[in-house]
Amino acid sequence: MGALSHIRVLDLTRVLAGPWCAQTLADFGADVIKVERPGAGDDTRHWGPPYLKTPEGTDTREAAYYLAANRNKRSVTVDIATPEGQQIVRELAAQSDVVLENYKVGQLKKYGLDYESLKAVKPDIVYCSVTGFGQTGPYAQRAGYDFIVQGIGGFMSITGERDGQPGGGPQKAGVAIADLMTGMYSSVAVLTALAHRDRTGEGQYIDMALLDVQVAMLANMNSNYLASGKPPARWGNAHPNIVPYQTFQTSDSWIIVAVGNDGQFRKFVEAGNRADLADDDRFATNPERVRNRETLVPILAEMVRTRSKHEWIDALEAAGVPCGPINDLEEVFENEQVVARGMEVQLPHPSGGTVKLVRNPIRMSATPPEAQAHPPTLGEHTEAILRDVLGYDDARIDALRGKSVI
């Protein structure tokens, strides 16, 4: 059933930020109806390879990217550019609690699917718009792609190796972090609006912008700047105030060493048979290690390269020095802690096989999220939704299909 099994979400979003929000709500039991373009669907269905494979090893039409953000949903195909398609969406909105959309600012108004139009058919609707830059301001009409927002919002100014170092320069995150964080903030906003509606009977409009989220999520970096007036610099994998607190290359891979005090530093260099470094006045205390970073780090780098990743992890764990490997995703899903927490799940898929997904990480004793249904194939639930939710008969459904509305 799920904690949100009484909630229906009409999902007009595609790609990542909006679908991530919708999937989060679906994991908690909300009935999420994903509206997609007939014949094409969500853009990410085609963002491959890789694609989900059949048991025989043949590619399906489901790109792995699409699978990541669309489990537990139902898919209905509707051409919202047609009057009949617009009417279907309005009728579905009237039977829903939440509408999610990520169209360009003002685009849905011409279809009569904007907040004011849908509020007329469902006065207590919670309507969440997700855009790159929000509904107001001089950038409102710009295309707000995650990569661009990471740059404009300051994330890339503090991410990447230091200028002047090999490979130095700004760097984006390895995933679309502005999209994902906007999806999570949107989930919080929707749940808050539903709590308000349940108390007052009042719905509301939610204006979510990737840029707003990107700026907000810089957290202490923002406050560092606002307190000092000095923009923070990039430090790569190093720390501006602690040495050594960074990555090191081993004989076969990479590790993280996070020395937090002078005692841990001594244990680190003792593990590397370089106890003399802890007795050197230039390196004995953290302030001195910070001042002499450029001398010390190359020495430590040479020391670490003499052993393998696992040899160093075993030695430093035994010595009580905070450390960790830098795993690729094969190693991640083989990691004993990840396995113990059951982060990988498998669901049956209409291809005849199974789809491997990653579970929602939230743990709750009474109302946990669940991965119950595979990401839907395109239009998989169109007839069922039109029949069961809207009461359409077979003749009406056939007529809509004949006109390519669905």
Secondary structure, DSSP 8 states (H G I E B T S, - for coil): --TTTT-EEEEE--SSHHHHHHHHHHHTT-EEEEEE-TTT-SGGGGS-SSEEE-TTS-EEEEEHHHHTT-TTEEEEE--TTSHHHHHHHHHHHHT-SEEEE---TTGGGGGT-SHHHHHHH-TT-EEEEEESS-SSSTTTTS---HHHHHHHTTGGGSSSB-TTSTTBS----SS-HHHHHHHHHHHHHHHHHHHHHHHHS--EEEEEEHHHHHHHTTTHHHHHHHHHS------TTS-SS-SSEEEEE-SSSEEEEE--SHHHHHHHHHHTT-THHHHSTTTSSHHHHHHTHHHHHHHHHHHHTTS-HHHHHHHHHHHT--EEE---HHHHHH-HHHHHTT-EEEEE-TTSSEEEEE------SSS-----S----TTTTHHHHHHHTT---HHHHHHHHHTT--
